[in-house]
Amino acid sequence: MSARPLPGLTYRLAVAGRVVLAALGGYGVAALSAMLLALALPMPRSEAVSTGTLASFAIMAGAVVWVFSARTLGHAASVLGLIAVLLVAGLWLAGAFSPAVVP
């Protein structure tokens, strides 16, 4: 019986890249979605913030699953980047970046 060779450096770097993208990209998308939900949900502000925060945990888990199930690291990064851009656009449309938002 021959021993299987250890994975190469490129494989290890690809896995490390996915771990970093899942952690940072997932957190970014989850935080942006929590902010957008807190502004957009039609309920009292405290309940909207709680609902957005709770939903962000599921969104982060979904982002992590997506990063590890994507065919390539570049594809996973581009999809997460596109989602982040759309969330920022939604926040901009909701008026999150204007100083008059503070109730």
Buried (B, 14 or more C-beta within 10 A) or exposed (E): EEEEEEEEEEEEEBEEBBEEBBBEBBBBBBBBBBBBBBBBBEEEEEEBBBBBBEBBEEBBEEBBEBBEEBEEBEEBBEBBBEBBEEBBEBBEEBEBEEEEEEE
